[in-house]
Amino acid sequence: MAGVEAVEPNLSFKDVSNPQKQNLFISKLNLCCEVSDFSDPDKTTAEQDLKRQTLIELVDFVSSGSAKFNEPAIAAMCKMCAINLFRAFPPKYRSNTTSGEAEDEEPMFDPAWSNLQLVYDLLLRFVSYSSLDAKVSKKYVDHSFILRLLDLFESEDPRERDCLKTILHRIYGKFMVHRPFIRKAVSNIIYRFVFETERHNGIAELLEIFGSVISGFAIPLKEEHKIFLWRALIPLHKPKSVGVYHQQLTYCVVQFIDKDPKLAYSVIKGLLKYWPVTNSQKELMFISELEEIMEMISMAEFQKIMVPLFRRIACCLNSSHYQVAERAHLLWNNEHILSLITQNRQVIFPLIIPALERNSQNHWNQAVLNLTQNIRKMFCEMDEELVLACQRKLEEENSQLSEAAEKRKLTWERLETAASFQPATANIIPPVKPAACPVAC
């Protein structure tokens, strides 16, 4: 570093005077810029041991509060972290799963973690340092540094992603000037994941950061924050690997609705758009998320979405997957949802009663049949006259369908009878002689 007096890096901080400690700190950081090779676990060198010991000393020195991060120290710190942490990950050759890390896959641990952990610990203490001047350090913790830090969320080592999550959250809190850029960069990662690759290891960790960020948004919400919900969070329900990060995604969505209850309509509309057709495990997650949202929804927003919503719930009640059918029936155990249904029963009963009738006649699972009977009994206690009216209407519709089916059957019989009287040869069309081609091929 220009203008910095060099100090022998192998000295201990106890062995130098206070004015020299800062220069020794920079010398030790420069010493750690040599990247060690951990590809062979049986091979440990004196250089690796020296580097590890130096990193431990640096962490202890910063932890003690003795460090003073002037500009040369900030530059040396960012350089050392960049050299050790920023790296390209090898391509992943695994089963044809559509996620970066599927739920049933074993995590892969980086052999260099013993050193990487110390570098991450040092970086975390650096960005959390109370006396760190954000105006100076933002020159080095810049957009390029943040983008390369975000690239590391592709790591297959969950320990590394957990460290990154904490560090990025501290950077977001410390550097207000970088907040819009971080939000935009994370949005781009999500867009690429949802609409292009469906492969990324760090979506859950990124959403965990944003759960905290969203809870800190000021009210009323800015338009850019609502756009993040509509364009990034709601489409995240689409990938097959949603189970890996669904808990964090639901938390983010609920935080948005808590800030602005009018967003519940848009969220439910998005859930219905991406509702799984053949994946029962995803369907169970969606029903659970719906329940959380419906606990927060206002009457006005509920009335705007209740018809398509309860059409979908009726399909879930009839699901041949007994867990989906059972989970849909259990929505009626939620007092707030039951209150919404009761106040809008004139619209909802005609949508749900046909599904209950189909279940009672056709469903194979006894537990689902018992739940169906419980809901029918609840409906009768709520408004028996309306239930009877719905049943009469259903009988009329079934009768009309039977008549239409009978008419179709008779029509086909007449057509078959008429066709049987025609001689078979009458239907044979003589072959047409192809025209001669005037051009030689």
C-alpha beads as a LAMMPS data file, in Angstrom:
LAMMPS data file: protein, C-alpha beads

441 atoms
440 bonds

1 atom types
1 bond types

-500.0 500.0 xlo xhi
-500.0 500.0 ylo yhi
-500.0 500.0 zlo zhi

Masses

1 110.0

Atoms # bond

1 1 1 0.000 0.000 0.000
2 1 1 1.347 3.409 -0.982
3 1 1 2.259 5.573 1.989
4 1 1 2.081 2.693 4.485
5 1 1 5.212 1.684 6.367
6 1 1 5.849 -2.039 5.921
7 1 1 5.955 -4.100 9.114
8 1 1 7.100 -7.739 9.296
9 1 1 3.763 -9.654 9.136
10 1 1 5.011 -12.525 11.319
11 1 1 5.231 -10.254 14.361
12 1 1 2.503 -10.469 16.974
13 1 1 0.260 -7.471 17.713
14 1 1 1.560 -7.612 21.299
15 1 1 5.137 -7.105 20.101
16 1 1 4.628 -3.758 18.340
17 1 1 3.752 -0.297 19.567
18 1 1 0.223 1.079 19.180
19 1 1 1.157 3.381 16.233
20 1 1 2.581 0.366 14.376
21 1 1 -0.416 -1.923 14.952
22 1 1 -2.328 -0.446 12.041
23 1 1 0.585 -1.079 9.648
24 1 1 1.020 -4.602 11.034
25 1 1 -2.700 -5.193 10.471
26 1 1 -2.317 -4.230 6.791
27 1 1 0.827 -6.386 6.426
28 1 1 -0.991 -9.411 7.816
29 1 1 -3.917 -8.798 5.442
30 1 1 -1.501 -8.700 2.500
31 1 1 0.117 -11.934 3.702
32 1 1 -3.308 -13.655 3.554
33 1 1 -3.791 -12.716 -0.114
34 1 1 -2.088 -15.948 -1.159
35 1 1 -4.808 -18.504 -1.994
36 1 1 -4.211 -21.983 -0.562
37 1 1 -4.943 -25.216 -2.396
38 1 1 -7.173 -27.552 -0.369
39 1 1 -7.963 -30.004 -3.168
40 1 1 -5.817 -32.684 -1.497
41 1 1 -6.999 -33.156 2.127
42 1 1 -3.828 -35.085 3.043
43 1 1 -1.599 -32.239 1.977
44 1 1 -1.140 -29.493 4.570
45 1 1 1.717 -27.081 4.167
46 1 1 3.488 -24.692 6.483
47 1 1 2.110 -21.806 4.377
48 1 1 -1.490 -22.971 4.991
49 1 1 -0.858 -23.221 8.729
50 1 1 0.763 -19.781 8.783
51 1 1 -2.129 -18.248 6.855
52 1 1 -4.703 -19.840 9.173
53 1 1 -2.854 -18.583 12.251
54 1 1 -2.624 -15.089 10.732
55 1 1 -6.360 -15.039 9.985
56 1 1 -7.101 -16.023 13.593
57 1 1 -4.896 -13.154 14.792
58 1 1 -6.708 -10.706 12.487
59 1 1 -10.134 -11.831 13.732
60 1 1 -9.017 -11.467 17.365
61 1 1 -7.528 -8.019 16.676
62 1 1 -10.749 -6.723 15.041
63 1 1 -12.863 -8.336 17.791
64 1 1 -10.880 -6.524 20.465
65 1 1 -11.952 -3.158 19.021
66 1 1 -8.321 -2.019 18.600
67 1 1 -8.511 -1.817 14.802
68 1 1 -8.849 1.570 13.127
69 1 1 -10.151 1.225 9.598
70 1 1 -8.523 4.080 7.696
71 1 1 -8.629 4.004 3.891
72 1 1 -5.473 1.836 3.373
73 1 1 -6.829 -0.708 5.892
74 1 1 -10.248 -0.746 4.199
75 1 1 -8.628 -1.241 0.791
76 1 1 -6.411 -4.063 2.102
77 1 1 -9.380 -5.757 3.813
78 1 1 -11.566 -5.685 0.687
79 1 1 -8.681 -6.882 -1.491
80 1 1 -7.915 -9.839 0.817
81 1 1 -11.607 -10.860 1.039
82 1 1 -12.038 -10.572 -2.733
83 1 1 -8.974 -12.737 -3.488
84 1 1 -9.980 -15.466 -1.026
85 1 1 -13.755 -15.540 -1.461
86 1 1 -14.591 -14.589 -5.036
87 1 1 -14.228 -17.681 -7.173
88 1 1 -16.053 -19.565 -9.887
89 1 1 -17.883 -22.721 -8.831
90 1 1 -17.454 -25.878 -10.914
91 1 1 -20.472 -27.026 -12.942
92 1 1 -22.819 -29.259 -10.996
93 1 1 -23.204 -32.780 -12.303
94 1 1 -26.054 -34.369 -10.415
95 1 1 -29.423 -35.923 -11.014
96 1 1 -31.798 -34.099 -13.327
97 1 1 -33.457 -32.112 -10.570
98 1 1 -34.768 -28.701 -11.505
99 1 1 -33.452 -26.943 -8.414
100 1 1 -29.998 -25.896 -7.406
101 1 1 -30.293 -27.976 -4.257
102 1 1 -33.288 -30.268 -3.996
103 1 1 -34.793 -31.189 -0.640
104 1 1 -33.566 -34.791 -0.741
105 1 1 -29.980 -34.040 -1.832
106 1 1 -27.077 -34.153 0.603
107 1 1 -25.277 -30.777 0.892
108 1 1 -21.717 -30.589 -0.392
109 1 1 -19.080 -29.114 1.921
110 1 1 -16.115 -27.070 0.695
111 1 1 -12.739 -28.587 1.710
112 1 1 -11.313 -25.057 2.131
113 1 1 -13.992 -24.110 4.679
114 1 1 -11.572 -23.922 7.639
115 1 1 -9.903 -20.891 6.020
116 1 1 -13.004 -19.511 4.279
117 1 1 -14.858 -19.409 7.582
118 1 1 -12.177 -17.171 9.110
119 1 1 -12.273 -14.835 6.083
120 1 1 -16.082 -14.617 6.336
121 1 1 -15.841 -13.982 10.065
122 1 1 -13.349 -11.189 9.430
123 1 1 -15.537 -9.644 6.694
124 1 1 -18.605 -9.799 8.955
125 1 1 -16.787 -8.061 11.797
126 1 1 -15.470 -5.474 9.312
127 1 1 -18.898 -4.514 7.895
128 1 1 -20.386 -4.562 11.421
129 1 1 -17.634 -2.385 12.923
130 1 1 -19.279 0.521 14.716
131 1 1 -16.625 3.107 13.796
132 1 1 -16.361 2.057 10.131
133 1 1 -16.795 5.117 7.897
134 1 1 -19.431 4.110 5.320
135 1 1 -18.571 7.077 3.064
136 1 1 -14.962 5.877 2.669
137 1 1 -15.629 2.140 2.620
138 1 1 -18.371 2.405 -0.058
139 1 1 -15.541 3.126 -2.559
140 1 1 -14.302 -0.451 -1.972
141 1 1 -17.520 -2.233 -0.981
142 1 1 -18.916 -1.055 -4.308
143 1 1 -21.419 -2.449 -6.832
144 1 1 -18.856 -4.823 -8.297
145 1 1 -17.974 -6.172 -4.829
146 1 1 -21.676 -6.689 -3.991
147 1 1 -22.408 -8.453 -7.297
148 1 1 -19.539 -10.877 -6.774
149 1 1 -20.719 -11.451 -3.204
150 1 1 -24.185 -12.282 -4.563
151 1 1 -22.619 -14.733 -7.027
152 1 1 -21.334 -16.704 -4.024
153 1 1 -24.911 -17.596 -3.035
154 1 1 -24.546 -20.287 -5.708
155 1 1 -22.233 -22.143 -3.302
156 1 1 -23.317 -25.691 -2.520
157 1 1 -22.001 -25.387 1.041
158 1 1 -24.918 -24.326 3.312
159 1 1 -22.439 -22.953 5.878
160 1 1 -21.085 -20.508 3.300
161 1 1 -24.570 -19.383 2.265
162 1 1 -25.472 -18.810 5.911
163 1 1 -22.410 -16.556 6.394
164 1 1 -23.223 -14.671 3.176
165 1 1 -26.793 -14.126 4.340
166 1 1 -25.626 -12.392 7.527
167 1 1 -22.952 -10.331 5.737
168 1 1 -25.253 -9.122 2.954
169 1 1 -27.873 -8.152 5.526
170 1 1 -25.275 -6.083 7.413
171 1 1 -24.115 -4.429 4.182
172 1 1 -27.749 -3.575 3.360
173 1 1 -28.131 -1.996 6.791
174 1 1 -24.784 -0.175 6.783
175 1 1 -24.661 1.208 3.236
176 1 1 -27.964 2.954 2.559
177 1 1 -26.646 4.191 -0.794
178 1 1 -26.397 0.577 -2.024
179 1 1 -29.904 -0.529 -1.004
180 1 1 -31.686 0.090 -4.349
181 1 1 -28.830 -1.641 -6.188
182 1 1 -28.990 -4.715 -3.893
183 1 1 -32.757 -4.985 -4.365
184 1 1 -32.383 -4.754 -8.144
185 1 1 -29.520 -7.289 -8.229
186 1 1 -31.495 -9.814 -6.143
187 1 1 -34.527 -9.275 -8.403
188 1 1 -32.361 -10.136 -11.416
189 1 1 -31.180 -13.356 -9.721
190 1 1 -34.808 -14.339 -9.081
191 1 1 -35.855 -13.514 -12.672
192 1 1 -33.051 -15.676 -14.045
193 1 1 -33.960 -18.512 -11.685
194 1 1 -37.718 -18.447 -12.408
195 1 1 -37.774 -17.772 -16.135
196 1 1 -34.503 -19.304 -17.387
197 1 1 -32.558 -21.810 -15.297
198 1 1 -34.691 -22.968 -12.320
199 1 1 -31.316 -23.754 -10.747
200 1 1 -29.920 -21.774 -7.813
201 1 1 -28.726 -22.831 -4.376
202 1 1 -29.295 -19.599 -2.464
203 1 1 -32.920 -18.578 -3.092
204 1 1 -33.980 -19.511 0.461
205 1 1 -31.176 -17.425 2.005
206 1 1 -31.870 -14.423 -0.248
207 1 1 -35.567 -14.567 0.699
208 1 1 -34.615 -14.773 4.363
209 1 1 -32.703 -11.498 3.997
210 1 1 -35.639 -9.909 2.204
211 1 1 -38.101 -11.048 4.856
212 1 1 -36.259 -8.749 7.245
213 1 1 -35.888 -6.002 4.607
214 1 1 -39.622 -6.029 3.760
215 1 1 -40.584 -5.782 7.439
216 1 1 -38.595 -2.512 7.533
217 1 1 -40.314 -0.910 4.519
218 1 1 -42.031 2.390 5.265
219 1 1 -45.796 2.783 4.823
220 1 1 -47.274 3.561 2.326
221 1 1 -45.235 1.135 0.236
222 1 1 -43.307 2.559 -2.699
223 1 1 -44.332 1.391 -6.146
224 1 1 -40.929 -0.261 -6.714
225 1 1 -41.532 -2.488 -3.669
226 1 1 -44.935 -3.583 -4.984
227 1 1 -43.332 -4.344 -8.356
228 1 1 -40.841 -6.609 -6.532
229 1 1 -43.798 -8.514 -5.059
230 1 1 -45.618 -8.843 -8.401
231 1 1 -42.654 -9.581 -10.668
232 1 1 -40.308 -11.517 -8.377
233 1 1 -42.026 -13.026 -5.337
234 1 1 -45.310 -14.218 -6.878
235 1 1 -43.602 -15.917 -9.886
236 1 1 -41.348 -17.741 -7.386
237 1 1 -44.348 -20.027 -6.787
238 1 1 -43.860 -21.426 -10.316
239 1 1 -40.664 -23.573 -10.085
240 1 1 -40.927 -27.235 -9.136
241 1 1 -38.367 -26.700 -6.371
242 1 1 -40.565 -24.202 -4.481
243 1 1 -40.536 -26.553 -1.472
244 1 1 -36.879 -25.685 -0.792
245 1 1 -37.720 -22.027 -0.085
246 1 1 -41.518 -21.946 0.373
247 1 1 -41.367 -21.134 4.081
248 1 1 -39.224 -18.030 3.452
249 1 1 -41.347 -17.054 0.434
250 1 1 -44.565 -17.237 2.464
251 1 1 -43.008 -15.081 5.174
252 1 1 -42.063 -12.400 2.607
253 1 1 -45.548 -12.436 1.067
254 1 1 -47.225 -12.193 4.495
255 1 1 -44.961 -9.253 5.405
256 1 1 -46.128 -7.407 2.274
257 1 1 -49.803 -8.021 3.085
258 1 1 -49.206 -6.924 6.675
259 1 1 -47.853 -3.620 5.307
260 1 1 -50.677 -3.202 2.767
261 1 1 -53.755 -5.488 3.168
262 1 1 -54.983 -4.501 -0.322
263 1 1 -52.162 -6.604 -1.807
264 1 1 -53.936 -9.798 -0.670
265 1 1 -56.076 -9.786 -3.843
266 1 1 -53.006 -9.654 -6.128
267 1 1 -51.233 -12.393 -4.167
268 1 1 -54.199 -14.807 -4.233
269 1 1 -54.711 -14.088 -7.928
270 1 1 -51.041 -14.979 -8.506
271 1 1 -51.347 -18.173 -6.458
272 1 1 -54.346 -19.254 -8.545
273 1 1 -52.389 -18.488 -11.726
274 1 1 -49.471 -20.729 -10.673
275 1 1 -51.603 -23.382 -8.948
276 1 1 -50.002 -26.825 -9.441
277 1 1 -51.978 -29.275 -11.570
278 1 1 -50.069 -32.527 -11.041
279 1 1 -47.890 -31.871 -7.965
280 1 1 -49.798 -32.708 -4.786
281 1 1 -46.982 -31.671 -2.428
282 1 1 -46.925 -28.183 -3.978
283 1 1 -50.711 -28.075 -3.697
284 1 1 -50.486 -28.720 0.058
285 1 1 -48.025 -25.808 0.390
286 1 1 -50.289 -23.502 -1.614
287 1 1 -53.320 -24.339 0.564
288 1 1 -51.305 -23.597 3.722
289 1 1 -50.159 -20.270 2.266
290 1 1 -53.726 -19.436 1.244
291 1 1 -54.872 -20.005 4.817
292 1 1 -52.247 -17.573 6.154
293 1 1 -53.259 -14.927 3.607
294 1 1 -56.998 -15.381 4.220
295 1 1 -56.427 -14.813 7.943
296 1 1 -55.225 -11.285 7.065
297 1 1 -57.531 -10.395 4.170
298 1 1 -60.142 -7.651 4.469
299 1 1 -63.770 -8.258 3.498
300 1 1 -63.558 -5.962 0.457
301 1 1 -60.503 -7.772 -0.968
302 1 1 -61.993 -11.182 -0.173
303 1 1 -65.196 -10.416 -2.069
304 1 1 -63.195 -9.449 -5.162
305 1 1 -61.455 -12.850 -5.342
306 1 1 -63.833 -15.273 -3.581
307 1 1 -65.458 -16.796 -6.711
308 1 1 -62.274 -18.057 -8.443
309 1 1 -60.759 -18.839 -5.034
310 1 1 -63.590 -21.138 -3.927
311 1 1 -63.794 -22.763 -7.343
312 1 1 -60.188 -23.820 -6.775
313 1 1 -60.913 -24.893 -3.172
314 1 1 -63.850 -26.971 -4.467
315 1 1 -61.434 -28.779 -6.817
316 1 1 -59.126 -29.425 -3.847
317 1 1 -62.038 -30.833 -1.813
318 1 1 -62.578 -33.366 -4.620
319 1 1 -58.894 -34.234 -5.014
320 1 1 -58.200 -37.958 -5.220
321 1 1 -55.008 -37.290 -3.220
322 1 1 -56.445 -37.669 0.274
323 1 1 -53.947 -35.269 1.927
324 1 1 -54.926 -32.435 -0.434
325 1 1 -58.642 -33.116 0.094
326 1 1 -58.160 -33.363 3.859
327 1 1 -56.110 -30.119 4.022
328 1 1 -58.768 -28.251 2.006
329 1 1 -61.526 -29.457 4.363
330 1 1 -59.525 -28.251 7.367
331 1 1 -59.811 -24.634 6.130
332 1 1 -63.268 -24.667 7.743
333 1 1 -61.592 -25.090 11.175
334 1 1 -60.166 -21.563 10.868
335 1 1 -62.555 -19.171 12.613
336 1 1 -61.669 -16.133 10.488
337 1 1 -62.149 -18.053 7.221
338 1 1 -65.408 -19.513 8.517
339 1 1 -66.583 -15.981 9.336
340 1 1 -65.783 -14.834 5.761
341 1 1 -67.674 -17.837 4.342
342 1 1 -70.681 -17.244 6.611
343 1 1 -71.017 -13.603 5.570
344 1 1 -70.732 -14.500 1.873
345 1 1 -72.600 -17.822 1.906
346 1 1 -75.021 -16.792 -0.858
347 1 1 -72.072 -16.863 -3.280
348 1 1 -69.874 -19.557 -1.712
349 1 1 -72.431 -22.286 -0.899
350 1 1 -73.421 -22.845 -4.566
351 1 1 -69.695 -23.315 -5.388
352 1 1 -68.903 -25.730 -2.538
353 1 1 -72.071 -27.855 -2.100
354 1 1 -71.717 -29.635 -5.513
355 1 1 -68.142 -30.595 -4.494
356 1 1 -69.405 -31.958 -1.168
357 1 1 -72.089 -33.998 -2.973
358 1 1 -69.516 -35.454 -5.367
359 1 1 -67.324 -36.410 -2.420
360 1 1 -70.135 -38.125 -0.539
361 1 1 -70.941 -40.226 -3.610
362 1 1 -67.469 -40.950 -5.053
363 1 1 -64.522 -40.305 -2.690
364 1 1 -62.545 -43.372 -1.682
365 1 1 -61.041 -42.123 1.611
366 1 1 -63.058 -42.533 4.815
367 1 1 -61.363 -39.633 6.634
368 1 1 -62.281 -37.290 3.750
369 1 1 -65.875 -38.617 3.757
370 1 1 -66.153 -37.866 7.499
371 1 1 -64.841 -34.327 6.997
372 1 1 -67.302 -33.824 4.115
373 1 1 -70.180 -34.854 6.371
374 1 1 -68.973 -32.427 9.071
375 1 1 -68.939 -29.497 6.632
376 1 1 -72.390 -30.394 5.273
377 1 1 -73.719 -30.469 8.830
378 1 1 -72.035 -27.096 9.526
379 1 1 -73.643 -25.599 6.409
380 1 1 -77.090 -26.879 7.418
381 1 1 -76.718 -25.330 10.869
382 1 1 -75.583 -22.075 9.247
383 1 1 -78.424 -21.757 6.663
384 1 1 -80.482 -24.876 6.024
385 1 1 -82.819 -23.133 3.583
386 1 1 -79.912 -22.050 1.355
387 1 1 -78.405 -25.561 1.478
388 1 1 -81.725 -27.104 0.351
389 1 1 -82.017 -24.520 -2.434
390 1 1 -78.495 -25.360 -3.624
391 1 1 -79.266 -29.076 -3.541
392 1 1 -82.457 -28.559 -5.564
393 1 1 -80.548 -26.530 -8.126
394 1 1 -77.864 -29.228 -8.295
395 1 1 -80.528 -31.915 -8.851
396 1 1 -82.061 -29.827 -11.656
397 1 1 -78.650 -29.390 -13.296
398 1 1 -77.937 -33.119 -12.980
399 1 1 -81.358 -33.874 -14.483
400 1 1 -80.682 -31.526 -17.404
401 1 1 -77.273 -33.126 -17.942
402 1 1 -78.864 -36.588 -17.953
403 1 1 -81.455 -35.463 -20.510
404 1 1 -78.745 -33.934 -22.702
405 1 1 -76.715 -37.141 -22.465
406 1 1 -79.784 -39.211 -23.402
407 1 1 -80.475 -36.962 -26.395
408 1 1 -76.872 -37.347 -27.595
409 1 1 -77.145 -41.107 -27.214
410 1 1 -80.371 -41.239 -29.259
411 1 1 -78.893 -38.983 -31.941
412 1 1 -75.873 -41.276 -32.312
413 1 1 -78.119 -44.338 -32.478
414 1 1 -80.159 -42.748 -35.304
415 1 1 -76.972 -41.850 -37.178
416 1 1 -75.625 -45.392 -36.807
417 1 1 -78.951 -46.841 -37.998
418 1 1 -79.024 -44.515 -41.015
419 1 1 -75.428 -45.386 -41.862
420 1 1 -76.153 -49.132 -41.718
421 1 1 -78.722 -48.827 -44.599
422 1 1 -76.170 -47.287 -46.999
423 1 1 -74.343 -49.817 -49.241
424 1 1 -70.676 -50.037 -48.387
425 1 1 -69.616 -49.393 -51.992
426 1 1 -71.456 -46.061 -52.067
427 1 1 -68.911 -44.607 -49.690
428 1 1 -65.888 -45.579 -51.811
429 1 1 -64.452 -42.651 -53.744
430 1 1 -62.628 -43.623 -56.972
431 1 1 -58.956 -42.686 -56.966
432 1 1 -58.070 -39.487 -58.742
433 1 1 -55.343 -39.785 -61.383
434 1 1 -52.565 -37.324 -60.497
435 1 1 -51.922 -34.562 -63.011
436 1 1 -48.754 -34.862 -65.056
437 1 1 -45.958 -32.589 -63.932
438 1 1 -44.943 -30.300 -66.843
439 1 1 -41.477 -29.673 -65.316
440 1 1 -38.862 -32.408 -65.195
441 1 1 -37.838 -33.065 -61.589

Bonds

1 1 1 2
2 1 2 3
3 1 3 4
4 1 4 5
5 1 5 6
6 1 6 7
7 1 7 8
8 1 8 9
9 1 9 10
10 1 10 11
11 1 11 12
12 1 12 13
13 1 13 14
14 1 14 15
15 1 15 16
16 1 16 17
17 1 17 18
18 1 18 19
19 1 19 20
20 1 20 21
21 1 21 22
22 1 22 23
23 1 23 24
24 1 24 25
25 1 25 26
26 1 26 27
27 1 27 28
28 1 28 29
29 1 29 30
30 1 30 31
31 1 31 32
32 1 32 33
33 1 33 34
34 1 34 35
35 1 35 36
36 1 36 37
37 1 37 38
38 1 38 39
39 1 39 40
40 1 40 41
41 1 41 42
42 1 42 43
43 1 43 44
44 1 44 45
45 1 45 46
46 1 46 47
47 1 47 48
48 1 48 49
49 1 49 50
50 1 50 51
51 1 51 52
52 1 52 53
53 1 53 54
54 1 54 55
55 1 55 56
56 1 56 57
57 1 57 58
58 1 58 59
59 1 59 60
60 1 60 61
61 1 61 62
62 1 62 63
63 1 63 64
64 1 64 65
65 1 65 66
66 1 66 67
67 1 67 68
68 1 68 69
69 1 69 70
70 1 70 71
71 1 71 72
72 1 72 73
73 1 73 74
74 1 74 75
75 1 75 76
76 1 76 77
77 1 77 78
78 1 78 79
79 1 79 80
80 1 80 81
81 1 81 82
82 1 82 83
83 1 83 84
84 1 84 85
85 1 85 86
86 1 86 87
87 1 87 88
88 1 88 89
89 1 89 90
90 1 90 91
91 1 91 92
92 1 92 93
93 1 93 94
94 1 94 95
95 1 95 96
96 1 96 97
97 1 97 98
98 1 98 99
99 1 99 100
100 1 100 101
101 1 101 102
102 1 102 103
103 1 103 104
104 1 104 105
105 1 105 106
106 1 106 107
107 1 107 108
108 1 108 109
109 1 109 110
110 1 110 111
111 1 111 112
112 1 112 113
113 1 113 114
114 1 114 115
115 1 115 116
116 1 116 117
117 1 117 118
118 1 118 119
119 1 119 120
120 1 120 121
121 1 121 122
122 1 122 123
123 1 123 124
124 1 124 125
125 1 125 126
126 1 126 127
127 1 127 128
128 1 128 129
129 1 129 130
130 1 130 131
131 1 131 132
132 1 132 133
133 1 133 134
134 1 134 135
135 1 135 136
136 1 136 137
137 1 137 138
138 1 138 139
139 1 139 140
140 1 140 141
141 1 141 142
142 1 142 143
143 1 143 144
144 1 144 145
145 1 145 146
146 1 146 147
147 1 147 148
148 1 148 149
149 1 149 150
150 1 150 151
151 1 151 152
152 1 152 153
153 1 153 154
154 1 154 155
155 1 155 156
156 1 156 157
157 1 157 158
158 1 158 159
159 1 159 160
160 1 160 161
161 1 161 162
162 1 162 163
163 1 163 164
164 1 164 165
165 1 165 166
166 1 166 167
167 1 167 168
168 1 168 169
169 1 169 170
170 1 170 171
171 1 171 172
172 1 172 173
173 1 173 174
174 1 174 175
175 1 175 176
176 1 176 177
177 1 177 178
178 1 178 179
179 1 179 180
180 1 180 181
181 1 181 182
182 1 182 183
183 1 183 184
184 1 184 185
185 1 185 186
186 1 186 187
187 1 187 188
188 1 188 189
189 1 189 190
190 1 190 191
191 1 191 192
192 1 192 193
193 1 193 194
194 1 194 195
195 1 195 196
196 1 196 197
197 1 197 198
198 1 198 199
199 1 199 200
200 1 200 201
201 1 201 202
202 1 202 203
203 1 203 204
204 1 204 205
205 1 205 206
206 1 206 207
207 1 207 208
208 1 208 209
209 1 209 210
210 1 210 211
211 1 211 212
212 1 212 213
213 1 213 214
214 1 214 215
215 1 215 216
216 1 216 217
217 1 217 218
218 1 218 219
219 1 219 220
220 1 220 221
221 1 221 222
222 1 222 223
223 1 223 224
224 1 224 225
225 1 225 226
226 1 226 227
227 1 227 228
228 1 228 229
229 1 229 230
230 1 230 231
231 1 231 232
232 1 232 233
233 1 233 234
234 1 234 235
235 1 235 236
236 1 236 237
237 1 237 238
238 1 238 239
239 1 239 240
240 1 240 241
241 1 241 242
242 1 242 243
243 1 243 244
244 1 244 245
245 1 245 246
246 1 246 247
247 1 247 248
248 1 248 249
249 1 249 250
250 1 250 251
251 1 251 252
252 1 252 253
253 1 253 254
254 1 254 255
255 1 255 256
256 1 256 257
257 1 257 258
258 1 258 259
259 1 259 260
260 1 260 261
261 1 261 262
262 1 262 263
263 1 263 264
264 1 264 265
265 1 265 266
266 1 266 267
267 1 267 268
268 1 268 269
269 1 269 270
270 1 270 271
271 1 271 272
272 1 272 273
273 1 273 274
274 1 274 275
275 1 275 276
276 1 276 277
277 1 277 278
278 1 278 279
279 1 279 280
280 1 280 281
281 1 281 282
282 1 282 283
283 1 283 284
284 1 284 285
285 1 285 286
286 1 286 287
287 1 287 288
288 1 288 289
289 1 289 290
290 1 290 291
291 1 291 292
292 1 292 293
293 1 293 294
294 1 294 295
295 1 295 296
296 1 296 297
297 1 297 298
298 1 298 299
299 1 299 300
300 1 300 301
301 1 301 302
302 1 302 303
303 1 303 304
304 1 304 305
305 1 305 306
306 1 306 307
307 1 307 308
308 1 308 309
309 1 309 310
310 1 310 311
311 1 311 312
312 1 312 313
313 1 313 314
314 1 314 315
315 1 315 316
316 1 316 317
317 1 317 318
318 1 318 319
319 1 319 320
320 1 320 321
321 1 321 322
322 1 322 323
323 1 323 324
324 1 324 325
325 1 325 326
326 1 326 327
327 1 327 328
328 1 328 329
329 1 329 330
330 1 330 331
331 1 331 332
332 1 332 333
333 1 333 334
334 1 334 335
335 1 335 336
336 1 336 337
337 1 337 338
338 1 338 339
339 1 339 340
340 1 340 341
341 1 341 342
342 1 342 343
343 1 343 344
344 1 344 345
345 1 345 346
346 1 346 347
347 1 347 348
348 1 348 349
349 1 349 350
350 1 350 351
351 1 351 352
352 1 352 353
353 1 353 354
354 1 354 355
355 1 355 356
356 1 356 357
357 1 357 358
358 1 358 359
359 1 359 360
360 1 360 361
361 1 361 362
362 1 362 363
363 1 363 364
364 1 364 365
365 1 365 366
366 1 366 367
367 1 367 368
368 1 368 369
369 1 369 370
370 1 370 371
371 1 371 372
372 1 372 373
373 1 373 374
374 1 374 375
375 1 375 376
376 1 376 377
377 1 377 378
378 1 378 379
379 1 379 380
380 1 380 381
381 1 381 382
382 1 382 383
383 1 383 384
384 1 384 385
385 1 385 386
386 1 386 387
387 1 387 388
388 1 388 389
389 1 389 390
390 1 390 391
391 1 391 392
392 1 392 393
393 1 393 394
394 1 394 395
395 1 395 396
396 1 396 397
397 1 397 398
398 1 398 399
399 1 399 400
400 1 400 401
401 1 401 402
402 1 402 403
403 1 403 404
404 1 404 405
405 1 405 406
406 1 406 407
407 1 407 408
408 1 408 409
409 1 409 410
410 1 410 411
411 1 411 412
412 1 412 413
413 1 413 414
414 1 414 415
415 1 415 416
416 1 416 417
417 1 417 418
418 1 418 419
419 1 419 420
420 1 420 421
421 1 421 422
422 1 422 423
423 1 423 424
424 1 424 425
425 1 425 426
426 1 426 427
427 1 427 428
428 1 428 429
429 1 429 430
430 1 430 431
431 1 431 432
432 1 432 433
433 1 433 434
434 1 434 435
435 1 435 436
436 1 436 437
437 1 437 438
438 1 438 439
439 1 439 440
440 1 440 441
